[in-house]
Amino acid sequence: MQGQVEVHFTHPDDFRRWVKENKSRDAVDKVMTEQEAVSRFVQDGAYLAYDFSSLTRGPQALIREIIRQRKRNLWICAEFTLHDSPLLVGGGCCTRIDVGFLGYGSYIGRAVCDGKVQVFDNTNGVLASRILAGARGVPFLPVRNFLGTDGLPHSGAKVINDPFTNDPICLVPALNPDVFMIHVHQADVYGNARIFGTNLFALEAAMASKRVIISAEEIIEPMEFRKDPGRTTIPFFLVDAVVHLPFGAYPGAMPGRYEIDLEHVDRLNAIQTEAQMQDHLERYIYGVKDHLEFLEKHVGWPKLKELMQKASIKEGYQ
């Protein structure tokens, strides 16, 4: 039933109070390793959000590190989650998912049917509206395009009569994640970040979240952000950790940098059984100590160079 659906919700005043007491606006060096960032800020039972996932600009290296550290009972949120959600579920990390598009592949479907993971249906627009409400500090936002959908009864949203028109209107609850992870093109040591190309709700999610972990293709000088502040996607005072992770979106693409590795994606899509999943996790995640060793051992520079050459924008994407 609609009223019985579990929903992650934080009172706006409680979130505002938490930020005031726990977030600093000081410009300090926040660079750390992926091991340090995940260990410090991703706790068991956390609500974890990211804007993109498997195909474009997803924080894939950070997700692999979460699995490597065997985090437990995570509730994840993404507008669409493809290969990352089966890996997180297969690794025993994720038990609940808020999602607009769950993806494809038989493994995650079986996991849902077997009760290994609960899925709460939304749409991409609904999740964006929930994040926007969290960023604005309001308890909900109204939407119309969720009315009459099969997902509505399984989302936690509520339907009331609009006081102005008396027509039905859908209210979606604000979302304030414990942790927001995002992979960006450029960042400085303080956490200022730039995204070039496709962007969903990066700034809004950073504003709405308690902790923000940024992984970046490159670290640049803070003065570069001062020279052109209008190109800053996320300001430093929202950020808690900066991790230098070139090719951090692999096997997905990074606009202007490298294309998706379809060969690796095909291997992920082929996972059907629990034995196949555990073999994949052991080979590509547990069997390496970090992102760099993963790239060196299982990808290699020739493949990375090939993916870079396939990128549609070679120069001047900045």
SERO-4910 file (N, C-alpha, C, O; in steps of 0.05 Angstrom, whole numbers):
BEGIN
 pado doro    nc1    nc2    nc3   cac1   cac2   cac3    cc1    cc2    cc3    oc1    oc2    oc3
  Met    A     17    -24      0      0      0      0     17     25      0     40     25     10
  Gln    A      7     46    -11     23     71    -14     32     82     12     55     90     15
  Gly    A     14     82     33     21     94     58     41     77     74     52     87     94
  Gln    A     46     52     66     63     34     81     91     32     69    108     18     79
  Val    A     96     46     47    122     44     34    143     58     51    139     81     60
  Glu    A    166     45     54    188     58     69    200     80     53    204     77     28
  Val    A    206    102     65    218    125     51    239    138     68    236    141     93
  His    A    261    146     56    283    160     70    275    189     71    273    203     51
  Phe    A    272    200     95    264    227     99    277    239    124    278    227    145
  Thr    A    287    264    121    299    279    143    284    305    145    280    319    125
  His    A    276    313    169    263    338    172    282    361    163    305    360    171
  Pro    A    272    380    148    290    401    138    305    416    160    328    423    157
  Asp    A    292    420    183    306    434    205    328    417    217    348    427    226
  Asp    A    323    390    218    344    372    228    368    372    210    391    372    219
  Phe    A    363    372    184    385    373    165    401    399    167    425    399    168
  Arg    A    386    421    169    399    447    171    416    449    196    438    459    196
  Arg    A    406    438    218    420    438    243    446    421    241    467    428    251
  Trp    A    443    397    228    466    380    225    489    394    209    512    392    217
  Val    A    481    407    187    501    420    171    515    443    187    539    446    185
  Lys    A    499    458    202    511    479    218    531    469    238    551    482    243
  Glu    A    525    446    250    542    436    271    566    419    261    585    415    275
  Asn    A    564    409    236    584    390    227    599    397    202    620    385    196
  Lys    A    590    417    186    604    424    162    619    450    165    609    470    176
  Ser    A    644    450    156    661    474    158    662    487    130    662    474    110
  Arg    A    663    514    131    666    529    106    695    538    101    700    554     84
  Asp    A    713    527    117    741    534    114    753    521     89    746    499     82
  Ala    A    770    536     76    784    525     52    809    510     61    830    522     65
  Val    A    806    484     65    828    467     74    833    445     54    815    438     38
  Asp    A    856    434     55    863    412     37    847    387     44    849    377     66
  Lys    A    831    377     25    814    354     29    822    330     13    807    311     10
  Val    A    846    330      1    854    308    -16    861    284      1    875    286     21
  Met    A    851    261     -7    856    236      7    853    213    -13    844    217    -35
  Thr    A    861    189     -5    858    166    -22    829    157    -22    813    165     -5
  Glu    A    823    139    -41    796    128    -42    790    111    -17    768    111     -7
  Gln    A    811     98     -6    808     82     18    800    100     41    782     94     57
  Glu    A    814    123     44    809    141     66    781    153     64    766    155     83
  Ala    A    774    162     40    748    176     36    725    157     43    706    165     57
  Val    A    725    133     32    704    114     37    703    105     67    682    103     78
  Ser    A    727    100     78    728     92    106    717    113    125    703    107    144
  Arg    A    723    139    119    715    160    137    686    168    134    673    175    154
  Phe    A    676    168    110    650    180    105    627    162     96    604    170     97
  Val    A    633    137     89    612    118     81    610     98    104    626     79    105
  Gln    A    590    101    121    586     83    143    565     62    137    548     66    120
  Asp    A    567     39    150    546     19    147    519     31    152    516     47    171
  Gly    A    499     24    136    472     35    140    468     62    127    446     73    130
  Ala    A    487     73    113    485    100    102    466    100     78    463     81     64
  Tyr    A    454    124     74    439    129     49    458    142     30    468    164     35
  Leu    A    464    129      7    485    137    -12    473    145    -38    457    129    -50
  Ala    A    479    168    -49    468    178    -74    491    184    -94    513    192    -86
  Tyr    A    485    181   -119    503    191   -141    485    198   -165    464    186   -168
  Asp    A    494    216   -182    476    225   -203    478    206   -227    457    196   -236
  Phe    A    501    201   -237    504    181   -258    516    156   -247    525    155   -224
  Ser    A    515    134   -263    525    109   -253    544     95   -273    567    102   -275
  Ser    A    533     76   -288    551     58   -303    560     68   -330    583     61   -338
  Leu    A    545     83   -344    551     89   -372    566    115   -376    583    117   -393
  Thr    A    560    136   -360    572    162   -364    578    175   -337    560    179   -321
  Arg    A    603    182   -332    611    198   -310    602    187   -283    596    203   -264
  Gly    A    600    161   -280    593    150   -254    618    147   -236    640    144   -246
  Pro    A    614    148   -210    637    145   -191    644    116   -188    644    105   -165
  Gln    A    651    102   -210    655     74   -209    678     65   -191    676     44   -178
  Ala    A    700     80   -191    723     72   -175    716     73   -145    724     56   -129
  Leu    A    700     94   -137    691     96   -109    672     73   -102    673     62    -80
  Ile    A    655     66   -121    636     43   -116    652     17   -112    645      1    -95
  Arg    A    672     13   -129    688    -11   -125    702    -11    -98    705    -32    -86
  Glu    A    711     13    -89    724     14    -63    704      8    -40    711     -4    -20
  Ile    A    679     17    -43    658     11    -23    655    -20    -21    653    -31      1
  Ile    A    654    -33    -44    651    -62    -44    676    -75    -32    674    -94    -16
  Arg    A    700    -64    -39    725    -75    -29    726    -73      2    737    -91     15
  Gln    A    715    -52     13    715    -48     42    691    -63     55    688    -62     80
  Arg    A    675    -76     39    653    -92     49    634    -76     67    627    -85     89
  Lys    A    626    -53     58    606    -37     72    579    -52     71    574    -67     52
  Arg    A    562    -47     91    538    -63     93    513    -46     97    514    -23    107
  Asn    A    490    -57     88    464    -46     93    461    -17     81    449      0     94
  Leu    A    472    -13     58    470     13     45    443     16     31    433     -4     20
  Trp    A    433     40     31    409     47     15    419     66     -7    428     88      0
  Ile    A    418     58    -32    430     74    -53    408     87    -70    385     78    -71
  Cys    A    415    110    -82    397    125    -98    411    135   -123    433    146   -121
  Ala    A    399    130   -146    410    139   -171    388    141   -192    369    125   -191
  Glu    A    389    161   -209    368    163   -230    367    138   -247    345    129   -254
  Phe    A    390    128   -254    391    101   -266    415     87   -256    437     99   -254
  Thr    A    412     62   -250    434     46   -240    435     20   -255    415      5   -255
  Leu    A    457     14   -268    459     -9   -286    477    -30   -274    468    -48   -259
  His    A    503    -28   -279    521    -49   -270    530    -45   -242    540    -64   -229
  Asp    A    528    -21   -231    537    -16   -204    519    -29   -183    529    -40   -164
  Ser    A    493    -29   -188    475    -41   -168    478    -71   -166    478    -81   -143
  Pro    A    481    -86   -188    486   -115   -184    512   -120   -168    513   -139   -152
  Leu    A    532   -104   -174    558   -108   -160    555   -102   -130    565   -117   -113
  Leu    A    541    -81   -123    536    -74    -95    519    -94    -81    524   -101    -58
  Val    A    499   -104    -95    482   -125    -83    498   -151    -81    497   -165    -60
  Gly    A    513   -158   -102    528   -183   -101    550   -182    -80    557   -203    -68
  Gly    A    560   -159    -74    580   -156    -53    569   -154    -25    583   -151     -6
  Gly    A    542   -156    -23    529   -155      3    528   -127     15    524   -124     39
  Cys    A    532   -107     -1    534    -79      9    506    -65      9    501    -50     28
  Cys    A    490    -71    -10    465    -56    -14    441    -73     -9    438    -95    -19
  Thr    A    422    -62      7    397    -76     13    373    -62      3    351    -74      1
  Arg    A    375    -36     -4    352    -20    -14    361     -1    -36    384      9    -35
  Ile    A    344      4    -55    350     21    -78    327     39    -84    304     29    -88
  Asp    A    331     65    -85    313     84    -96    323     90   -124    346     98   -128
  Val    A    306     86   -144    316     87   -172    294     95   -191    271     90   -187
  Gly    A    303    109   -213    285    115   -234    285     93   -255    265     85   -266
  Phe    A    310     82   -261    313     60   -280    333     41   -269    356     47   -265
  Leu    A    324     16   -263    340     -3   -249    361    -16   -267    381    -26   -257
  Gly    A    356    -17   -293    376    -28   -310    367    -55   -322    344    -62   -322
  Tyr    A    387    -69   -331    382    -95   -345    401   -116   -335    420   -110   -320
  Gly    A    396   -140   -343    413   -162   -333    396   -179   -314    381   -169   -298
  Ser    A    400   -205   -316    383   -223   -300    392   -224   -271    375   -232   -254
  Tyr    A    416   -217   -264    425   -220   -236    409   -203   -217    399   -212   -197
  Ile    A    407   -177   -224    393   -159   -206    363   -166   -205    351   -162   -184
  Gly    A    352   -175   -227    324   -183   -226    319   -207   -207    300   -207   -192
  Arg    A    337   -226   -208    335   -249   -189    339   -240   -160    325   -249   -142
  Ala    A    357   -221   -156    362   -211   -129    338   -198   -117    332   -200    -94
  Val    A    323   -183   -135    298   -170   -125    277   -191   -119    264   -190    -98
  Cys    A    274   -210   -137    254   -231   -133    260   -249   -108    242   -258    -95
  Asp    A    286   -253   -103    294   -269    -80    294   -254    -54    299   -266    -33
  Gly    A    289   -228    -55    288   -213    -31    315   -203    -20    317   -194      3
  Lys    A    336   -205    -37    362   -196    -28    363   -165    -27    379   -154    -12
  Val    A    347   -152    -43    347   -123    -44    318   -113    -49    303   -125    -65
  Gln    A    311    -92    -36    285    -79    -40    289    -56    -60    309    -41    -58
  Val    A    270    -53    -78    271    -31    -98    247    -13    -94    224    -23    -94
  Phe    A    251     13    -92    229     32    -89    228     48   -115    246     63   -122
  Asp    A    206     45   -129    203     56   -156    199     86   -155    183     96   -140
  Asn    A    214    100   -173    210    128   -177    212    133   -207    211    114   -223
  Thr    A    215    157   -215    224    164   -242    248    181   -240    254    192   -218
  Asn    A    262    186   -262    285    204   -261    276    232   -252    290    244   -236
  Gly    A    253    241   -262    244    267   -254    236    269   -224    241    289   -211
  Val    A    224    247   -214    216    247   -186    241    248   -168    241    263   -149
  Leu    A    262    233   -174    286    233   -158    299    261   -159    309    271   -139
  Ala    A    299    273   -183    311    300   -185    295    320   -168    306    337   -156
  Ser    A    268    317   -168    251    335   -152    256    330   -122    256    349   -107
  Arg    A    260    305   -114    265    300    -86    292    312    -77    294    324    -55
  Ile    A    312    309    -94    338    322    -88    335    352    -87    346    365    -69
  Leu    A    320    363   -106    317    392   -106    303    402    -81    310    423    -70
  Ala    A    283    387    -71    269    394    -46    289    394    -23    289    412     -6
  Gly    A    306    373    -23    326    372     -2    346    395     -2    354    405     19
  Ala    A    353    403    -26    372    426    -29    358    452    -21    372    470    -10
  Arg    A    333    455    -26    318    480    -20    310    481      9    302    503     19
  Gly    A    311    459     23    303    459     51    273    459     56    264    469     76
  Val    A    259    448     36    229    445     39    223    415     42    239    398     32
  Pro    A    201    407     55    196    379     60    187    363     36    188    338     37
  Phe    A    177    376     16    167    362     -8    165    381    -31    167    406    -28
  Leu    A    162    370    -55    155    386    -79    132    372    -94    130    347    -93
  Pro    A    115    387   -106     93    375   -122    102    368   -150    117    382   -162
  Val    A     92    345   -160     97    337   -188     70    326   -199     53    317   -184
  Arg    A     67    327   -225     43    317   -238     48    291   -254     30    275   -258
  Asn    A     73    288   -264     78    267   -283     80    239   -270     84    219   -284
  Phe    A     78    238   -244     79    212   -230     51    200   -226     48    177   -220
  Leu    A     31    217   -229      4    208   -224     -4    187   -245      2    189   -269
  Gly    A    -18    166   -235    -28    145   -253     -7    125   -262    -13    108   -278
  Thr    A     17    127   -252     38    108   -259     38     83   -241     27     84   -219
  Asp    A     49     61   -251     51     37   -234     71     41   -211     69     28   -191
  Gly    A     90     60   -215    110     64   -194    100     79   -170    111     77   -148
  Leu    A     79     95   -173     69    112   -152     63     97   -126     72    106   -105
  Pro    A     49     75   -127     42     61   -102     67     49    -87     65     41    -64
  His    A     90     48   -101    114     35    -90    136     56    -85    159     49    -82
  Ser    A    129     81    -83    149    102    -82    150    117    -56    171    130    -50
  Gly    A    129    117    -40    128    133    -16    116    161    -21    113    176     -2
  Ala    A    110    168    -46     98    193    -52     69    193    -42     57    172    -38
  Lys    A     57    217    -39     30    219    -30     14    236    -50     24    254    -63
  Val    A    -12    229    -52    -30    244    -70    -50    259    -53    -63    247    -36
  Ile    A    -53    285    -58    -73    302    -45    -88    317    -66    -82    317    -90
  Asn    A   -109    331    -58   -122    350    -76   -109    377    -75   -105    388    -54
  Asp    A   -101    386    -98    -89    412   -101   -108    434    -90   -130    435    -99
  Pro    A    -99    450    -70   -117    469    -58   -125    492    -77   -145    506    -72
  Phe    A   -111    495   -100   -118    516   -119   -137    506   -141   -154    521   -149
  Thr    A   -133    481   -150   -149    471   -172   -168    449   -163   -187    442   -177
  Asn    A   -163    437   -140   -177    414   -130   -172    389   -146   -186    369   -143
  Asp    A   -152    390   -164   -144    367   -179   -124    350   -163   -111    362   -145
  Pro    A   -121    325   -168   -101    309   -154    -73    320   -161    -67    327   -183
  Ile    A    -56    320   -140    -28    328   -144    -11    309   -127    -18    301   -105
  Cys    A     12    302   -138     31    283   -125     52    299   -110     64    317   -121
  Leu    A     56    292    -84     77    304    -68     99    284    -63     95    262    -53
  Val    A    124    292    -71    147    274    -67    164    285    -44    169    309    -44
  Pro    A    172    268    -26    186    277     -2    215    286     -8    228    275    -26
  Ala    A    224    306      7    252    315      3    271    293      9    266    275     25
  Leu    A    294    294     -4    315    274      0    341    287      8    351    304     -6
  Asn    A    351    279     31    377    289     42    395    265     47    394    254     69
  Pro    A    411    257     27    428    234     30    449    237     52    457    260     58
  Asp    A    458    215     64    481    216     82    507    223     67    524    237     76
  Val    A    509    211     43    533    215     27    526    218     -3    509    203    -13
  Phe    A    538    237    -16    535    240    -45    563    237    -57    582    250    -49
  Met    A    565    219    -77    590    214    -91    587    223   -119    567    218   -132
  Ile    A    608    236   -130    607    246   -157    634    246   -170    654    253   -157
  His    A    635    238   -195    661    239   -210    660    263   -228    641    267   -243
  Val    A    681    279   -227    682    305   -242    707    306   -259    726    290   -256
  His    A    707    325   -277    731    329   -294    754    341   -279    777    332   -281
  Gln    A    749    362   -264    770    377   -251    762    384   -222    738    390   -217
  Ala    A    781    384   -204    776    394   -177    802    406   -167    823    400   -177
  Asp    A    799    423   -146    824    432   -133    825    419   -105    807    404    -98
  Val    A    846    424    -90    850    410    -65    828    417    -44    824    402    -25
  Tyr    A    815    440    -48    794    448    -28    767    436    -34    750    435    -16
  Gly    A    763    426    -59    737    414    -66    721    429    -86    700    419    -94
  Asn    A    731    452    -96    717    464   -119    719    444   -142    739    432   -147
  Ala    A    697    442   -157    696    421   -178    683    431   -203    665    448   -202
  Arg    A    692    420   -226    680    427   -252    671    402   -266    685    381   -266
  Ile    A    648    403   -278    638    383   -296    634    395   -323    622    416   -326
  Phe    A    644    382   -344    640    391   -371    621    371   -385    625    347   -384
  Gly    A    601    382   -398    582    365   -412    559    357   -394    549    374   -378
  Thr    A    549    333   -397    524    324   -385    525    327   -354    544    319   -341
  Asn    A    503    338   -344    501    342   -315    471    339   -308    454    349   -322
  Leu    A    466    324   -286    438    320   -278    431    339   -255    419    360   -258
  Phe    A    439    331   -230    432    347   -207    456    348   -188    453    346   -164
  Ala    A    480    352   -199    505    351   -184    505    372   -161    509    366   -138
  Leu    A    499    397   -168    500    418   -148    478    414   -127    482    417   -103
  Glu    A    454    408   -136    431    404   -118    436    381    -99    431    384    -75
  Ala    A    447    359   -108    453    336    -91    475    343    -71    474    335    -48
  Ala    A    495    358    -80    516    367    -61    505    385    -39    513    383    -16
  Met    A    486    402    -46    473    419    -27    455    404     -8    452    411     16
  Ala    A    443    382    -18    424    367     -2    436    346     16    423    335     33
  Ser    A    462    340     13    474    317     26    491    325     50    503    347     51
  Lys    A    493    307     69    510    312     93    539    312     86    554    330     93
  Arg    A    547    292     71    575    289     63    577    287     32    559    276     20
  Val    A    599    298     21    603    298     -8    631    288    -13    651    300     -4
  Ile    A    633    267    -29    659    256    -38    662    261    -67    645    252    -83
  Ile    A    683    275    -75    688    280   -103    712    264   -112    733    264    -99
  Ser    A    709    249   -134    732    237   -148    736    253   -174    716    261   -187
  Ala    A    761    258   -181    767    276   -203    787    264   -222    806    250   -214
  Glu    A    783    270   -248    802    262   -268    829    276   -264    850    265   -268
  Glu    A    828    302   -256    852    316   -251    848    337   -229    826    347   -224
  Ile    A    870    342   -215    871    363   -194    885    387   -205    908    385   -215
  Ile    A    872    410   -205    884    435   -216    887    455   -194    877    452   -171
  Glu    A    901    477   -200    907    497   -180    881    513   -172    865    518   -189
  Pro    A    879    520   -147    855    535   -138    852    562   -153    830    571   -157
  Met    A    874    574   -162    873    599   -176    857    596   -202    846    616   -212
  Glu    A    858    572   -214    843    569   -239    813    572   -234    798    582   -252
  Phe    A    803    565   -211    775    569   -205    769    599   -199    748    609   -206
  Arg    A    788    612   -187    784    641   -182    784    657   -208    771    677   -210
  Lys    A    800    648   -228    801    662   -253    774    661   -268    766    680   -282
  Asp    A    759    639   -265    735    635   -280    714    621   -262    707    598   -266
  Pro    A    704    635   -241    686    623   -222    660    613   -233    647    596   -222
  Gly    A    651    625   -256    626    617   -268    626    588   -278    604    577   -282
  Arg    A    649    577   -281    650    549   -290    652    529   -267    655    505   -272
  Thr    A    650    538   -243    651    520   -220    623    507   -217    603    520   -214
  Thr    A    623    480   -218    598    465   -215    590    462   -186    567    466   -179
  Ile    A    610    455   -169    605    450   -141    626    467   -125    649    464   -130
  Pro    A    617    484   -107    636    500    -91    648    483    -68    636    464    -58
  Phe    A    672    491    -60    688    476    -40    674    471    -14    678    450     -1
  Phe    A    657    490     -4    647    488     23    626    466     26    617    461     48
  Leu    A    617    455      3    598    432      4    613    405      6    600    385     11
  Val    A    639    405      1    654    381     -4    670    372     21    681    389     35
  Asp    A    671    346     25    686    335     48    711    320     40    730    319     56
  Ala    A    712    309     16    736    294      8    740    297    -22    721    298    -38
  Val    A    765    299    -30    773    300    -58    793    277    -63    813    275    -50
  Val    A    786    261    -83    802    237    -90    811    240   -119    794    242   -137
  His    A    837    239   -123    848    240   -151    846    212   -163    861    194   -156
  Leu    A    827    208   -182    823    182   -194    819    184   -224    797    184   -234
  Pro    A    842    187   -238    840    187   -268    826    161   -277    832    139   -266
  Phe    A    809    163   -296    793    140   -306    775    129   -285    769    105   -284
  Gly    A    767    146   -266    750    138   -244    722    130   -252    707    118   -236
  Ala    A    713    137   -277    687    129   -286    687    102   -301    666     92   -309
  Tyr    A    711     91   -306    714     66   -321    699     43   -307    700     41   -282
  Pro    A    684     26   -322    684     23   -351    665     41   -366    663     39   -390
  Gly    A    653     60   -352    636     80   -365    653    101   -378    678    101   -376
  Ala    A    639    120   -391    653    141   -406    655    166   -389    641    170   -370
  Met    A    674    183   -397    677    210   -385    677    229   -408    696    230   -424
  Pro    A    656    246   -411    653    263   -434    679    279   -439    689    293   -422
  Gly    A    688    277   -464    712    292   -472    738    279   -465    759    288   -473
  Arg    A    737    257   -449    762    244   -440    765    216   -451    785    209   -464
  Tyr    A    745    199   -447    746    172   -457    718    160   -460    699    170   -448
  Glu    A    716    140   -477    691    128   -483    687    103   -465    705     94   -451
  Ile    A    663     92   -466    656     68   -451    670     44   -462    674     41   -486
  Asp    A    679     26   -444    691      1   -452    670    -20   -454    662    -33   -435
  Leu    A    659    -24   -478    637    -42   -483    644    -71   -477    627    -87   -470
  Glu    A    670    -78   -481    678   -105   -476    676   -112   -446    666   -134   -439
  His    A    684    -93   -429    681    -98   -401    652    -98   -392    643   -113   -375
  Val    A    636    -80   -404    608    -79   -398    594   -105   -406    576   -114   -392
  Asp    A    602   -117   -428    590   -142   -437    595   -164   -416    578   -181   -411
  Arg    A    619   -163   -404    625   -183   -383    607   -178   -359    598   -198   -346
  Leu    A    601   -153   -352    583   -148   -330    555   -157   -336    541   -168   -320
  Asn    A    546   -152   -361    519   -160   -369    515   -190   -369    493   -200   -366
  Ala    A    537   -205   -373    536   -234   -375    533   -247   -348    527   -271   -347
  Ile    A    536   -232   -326    534   -244   -299    505   -252   -294    487   -235   -295
  Gln    A    500   -277   -288    473   -287   -283    471   -301   -256    452   -297   -241
  Thr    A    491   -317   -249    489   -334   -225    506   -321   -203    523   -304   -207
  Glu    A    501   -331   -178    516   -322   -155    546   -329   -158    563   -314   -150
  Ala    A    551   -353   -169    579   -361   -172    594   -342   -192    617   -335   -187
  Gln    A    580   -335   -214    593   -317   -233    598   -289   -220    618   -277   -225
  Met    A    579   -280   -204    582   -255   -190    606   -255   -171    623   -237   -172
  Gln    A    608   -276   -155    630   -277   -136    657   -280   -150    677   -269   -141
  Asp    A    658   -294   -173    682   -296   -188    690   -269   -199    714   -262   -198
  His    A    671   -253   -209    677   -226   -219    687   -208   -196    707   -194   -200
  Leu    A    674   -209   -173    682   -192   -151    710   -199   -142    727   -182   -136
  Glu    A    716   -225   -141    742   -233   -132    764   -225   -151    786   -217   -143
  Arg    A    758   -226   -177    779   -220   -197    783   -190   -199    806   -180   -199
  Tyr    A    761   -174   -201    764   -146   -208    763   -127   -184    770   -103   -187
  Ile    A    754   -136   -161    751   -118   -138    767   -127   -114    785   -114   -106
  Tyr    A    760   -150   -103    774   -160    -79    803   -167    -86    821   -164    -69
  Gly    A    808   -175   -111    835   -184   -118    855   -162   -124    878   -168   -131
  Val    A    847   -137   -122    865   -114   -126    863    -96   -102    842    -95    -89
  Lys    A    884    -81    -97    884    -64    -72    872    -37    -76    862    -25    -57
  Asp    A    871    -27   -101    860     -1   -106    853      3   -136    857    -15   -152
  His    A    844     27   -142    837     33   -170    860     31   -189    858     21   -211
  Leu    A    884     41   -181    907     40   -198    915     12   -205    921      6   -228
  Glu    A    915     -6   -185    922    -34   -191    901    -47   -209    908    -63   -226
  Phe    A    876    -39   -205    854    -49   -223    860    -42   -252    858    -59   -269
  Leu    A    867    -16   -256    873     -8   -284    897    -22   -295    897    -30   -318
  Glu    A    918    -24   -279    943    -36   -288    939    -66   -294    950    -76   -314
  Lys    A    924    -80   -277    922   -109   -279    901   -118   -298    905   -139   -312
  His    A    879   -103   -301    856   -113   -316    848    -96   -340    831   -104   -355
  Val    A    860    -73   -343    853    -56   -365    877    -51   -383    878    -60   -406
  Gly    A    897    -38   -372    922    -33   -387    921     -7   -403    900      2   -412
  Trp    A    945      5   -407    947     30   -420    938     29   -450    925     47   -459
  Pro    A    944      7   -465    934      7   -493    904      9   -495    894     23   -512
  Lys    A    889     -4   -477    860     -2   -478    851     26   -470    833     37   -482
  Leu    A    863     37   -449    856     64   -441    861     85   -463    846    103   -467
  Lys    A    884     81   -476    890     99   -498    870     97   -521    862    117   -533
  Glu    A    861     72   -526    841     68   -547    815     82   -539    802     95   -556
  Leu    A    807     80   -514    782     93   -505    784    123   -506    765    137   -512
  Met    A    808    134   -501    812    163   -502    810    172   -531    798    193   -537
  Gln    A    821    156   -550    820    164   -578    791    163   -589    786    177   -609
  Lys    A    774    148   -577    746    146   -586    729    168   -576    706    172   -585
  Ala    A    739    183   -556    723    205   -545    716    225   -566    733    232   -583
  Ser    A    691    234   -566    681    251   -588    694    279   -588    694    292   -608
  Ile    A    703    288   -565    715    315   -562    743    311   -553    748    302   -531
  Lys    A    762    317   -571    790    312   -565    803    334   -549    817    329   -529
  Glu    A    799    359   -557    811    382   -544    789    404   -542    769    404   -556
  Gly    A    795    422   -523    778    445   -521    751    440   -508    734    457   -509
  Tyr    A    747    416   -495    722    411   -481    719    429   -457    696    432   -447
  Gln    A    740    441   -447    738    459   -424    725    485   -431    722    502   -414
***
